[in-house]
Amino acid sequence: MYLWRSRAVDGSPLEYGLPYEDLYFVTNEDEPKTLNAWFVKQRGFKHCPTLIFFHGNAGNIGDRLQNIYGLYENVQCNIFIVDYRGYGRSEDAKPDEDGLLADAKASLMYLWERPDIDRGQLFVFGRSLGGAVAIGLSAMEGCSEKIRGVILENTFTGLADMTEALWSPLGLIKQYFKDQWNSLDKIDRITCPLLFVSGLADELCPPEMMQRLFDKATKSTVKHMVRFPYGTHNETWCEGGYYQHILLFMKKLYLDKKESEAARNRQIRN
């Protein structure tokens, strides 16, 4: 799979007046890789949800600043956006599937081990390739229970399907890619809540792939699909109501958690 990665990071959250930490952390592998991330923090960040943002295959974290600002202002969450290996200021290494999933797990574990955030409100977001990364992470044993919810935007069912979608004659060789980034086979292992954000004007990933993933996610405790008729592959976040749907998803899960805790407390008292 060809990745349009970029090493030069242009800008920083300070350009948008956003408080942040410029972080470096390592993966847990035989040959650990050093990754770079921005942790954009709300003023009362210790009590806010934290969104782990896995971006698409082009560019790097610097290309997502406007989207980060929108999430910060409208969803009022912390945003932890990481560059995969070989991207931006992260260590230069081959960004293959195993590597990117190791990067994703390292991101989750880094936040899980921080004592100054609410670990009960860790959300994972993935767009395009980042959606496949998010699905792979959430399907891993020992990871799903650490994730409060997953948001998938304009992602694909698998590399084999994408090969044919990009150019139909390539369908003749798609069987050679059937085991690569096979999100359709992984998504039914995810038990945590799922929000699917689908731009119906997506010119790269056919929206039907999002529907197939939604239908296959049979073990998720909560799942919801929101569709934007004019949402394109990389600009669905510009559509009206986009941030409100993410905010409502997070709020619902927060209130559900508080209600469950209150019910348990009543049972203990009785």
N, C-alpha and C positions, 0 to 999 in steps of 0.2 A: 504494500500500500504506500503510495507516494504522499509524503507529508510536506506541505508548503510552510515549513517552519522558518522563523526569523530569529536571528540572534540579537539584533539591535532593539533595545527597549526604548521607545520614545515616550517621554512624559512620566509623570508620577501622580498619585492621588492628591498631592499638595496643590497641583494645578487647579483642582476643583474644590480646594479648601477642606479636604477630607483628612482627618487624623488617621495615621496608619503606622504599622511596623513593617520595616523591610527585613524579611526573615530568610535565614538559611537553615536547612535541616537535612538530615541524611536518611536514606532508605535502609531497610533491613534486608540486606542481601549478602551473598558471599563477597561481592565487590560493591560495597555501598556507593550510591551516587548522591551528590550534594544538589539539592533543589532550592530554587528561589521562589518566594511567595510574598505577596502583600496581604497583610491582615488589616483591613479597613474597619475601624472600631467606632461604634456609637458612643456617645458620651457616657451612658450607663451600660457599657458593653457587657458587664458581668451578668446582667439580667436579661439580655437580649438573645434572640435566636442567632445562630451563626450558620451562614450558607457557604459551603465549600463549592467553589465555582471551577468546573472543568470545561475549558474552552475547546473550540473546534480545532481543526488541523492546520489552519493557516494563521500566520502571525504569532503573537505572544500576548502576555498579560497587558502590555501597553496599549494594545489595540482595543481593549474592552473598557477603557476608562469612562466613556459616556454611559455605558450600561451599568457599570459599578455605581456611578453617581445616582442613576435612576433607582437602583435597588436600595441604596443608602437612604435616599430622601423619601421614597414612596413605600418601601416595605419596612424600613427602620430596623434592619438587621445588620449584624456584622457580616462582612464579606471576606472570605479567605480564598484568594485566587492564586493558583500555583502554575508555574511553568513546568511542563514535562521536561524530562531529560532531553538535551539537544535543542531546547527552546530557550530564548531569552538569555538570562544570566545563570540558568541551571547548568549543571555539568554537561559537557559535550559527550554524548553517548548515543548509541543507536536507539531511537524511540519506537521499538517494536511493541507488540501487544503485551507480552509478559512484563516488559519494562514499564510501560505506562500504567499497568495495573499495580505494579510495585510502588510506583510514584503515588498513585491514588491511595493505597493503603497507608503509606507513610504519612500522607497529609491527614488522613483520618486519625491515625494514632498520635500524631503530633498534637492535634487539638484535644484528643481524649485525655492526654496526659497533662494538659494545662490546668492548673488549679483555679484560674481566675475567670473561667467562662462557665456558662450553664451547659453541662454536658448532656443534659436531657433535652436540649433544643438544637441538636446538630442536624442540619439539613444538607443534602447533596443535590447539586444542580449540574446538569450536563447538556450542552448543545452540540448537535451533529456528532463528530467523533467523541466529544466530551460526554454525550449521552451514552455511547457504548462503554466508555470508561466508567461512568456512574453505575450502569447496569452490572458490569463485571465486578466492581467493588461491592455493591449491595448484595450480590449473589454469593460472595465469599463467606465461608464458614467463619463465624465469630465477628463479622462486621455488621450484618443486618440489625442486630439488637442494639448496636451503638448509634444507629441512624434513626432519627425521628421521622423523616420523610424524604422522598426522592422526587425531584422535578426534572422531567425529560422534555427537551425541546428539539423538534425537527431532527430526530435521529433516525437511524436505519436499522433494519432487521439483521443484516449481516453483510460482510464484504462481498460475498458471492452475488447477492441480490443487487447491491450497489453497482457492481461491475456491469451487470446487464442493464441497469437503469441509466447508467452514464452513456452507454453506446450499445444498442441491442445486439449487434454481431458478436460482442464479447460474451453473450450468453452461451456461446458454444464452448467456452473454456471456464465457465463459472464454477464448475465442479471442483476445480483445483483450489478454489478459495473457500470451500464450504465450511471449513473449520476455523476460519479467521474472523474474529470479531462477530461471532455468531450470537447476537443478543437475543434472538428468538428462542434459542435453546436455554438461555440463562434466566430469562425474566420470570419464568414460573417458579424460580427458587426464591424470589424476593417476597418477604412477608410484610415488610414495613409499608406504610401508605405511599401511594404514587399519584403524582399530578402529571398529566400529559399535556403539553402545550404544542399545538399543531398549527403551523401556518399553511393554509390551503393553497397559497400561491407559491409554495416552495418549489423553486426551479431546479433543485439539486436532488433532494431526497423526496421521492414521491410520498405524499401524505398518507397513501394507503399503507405504507410501512408503519406509521404511527398507530393506525387502527389495528393492524395485525399484532403489534406489540401489546396494545391495550387489551385485546381479546385474549391473548396468551397469558396475561398476568393474573392467573387464577388464584394465587395464594396470598395476594396482597390484602391486608385487612381493610384498606380503604383505597379506592382508585377513582379518579375523575379525569375526564378529558375536556379541555377547552379549545375551541377552534377559532381561528382568526381568518376570515375569508380573504383578506388582502395581505396576510403575513407571508413574507418571503423567507428564504432560508436563513439569512443572516440578520434580517431586520424585523422579525416578528416582535421584538421587544419595543419597537417604535409604535406599535398599534395601540389605540385607545383601550383602556381597561386591562392592559397586560399586567401591570404591577399589582393592580387590585386583586386579580385572581391568585397571584402568589401570596399576597398578604392574607387573603381569606383562607387559603389552604393552611398556612402556618397558624393563624389564629384558631381555626377549628381544631387542629390537633392539640394546641395548647389548652384550650378549654376542655377538650375531651380528657386530657391528662389530669387536669385539676378536678374534674367531676369524678374520675375514677379514684383519685386520691381521697377525695371527700367521702366517697362511698365506703372505701376501706376503713377510714377513720371511724365512721359511724358504726361499722360492724365490730370494730375493736371495742368501742365504748359500750356496745350492747352485749 
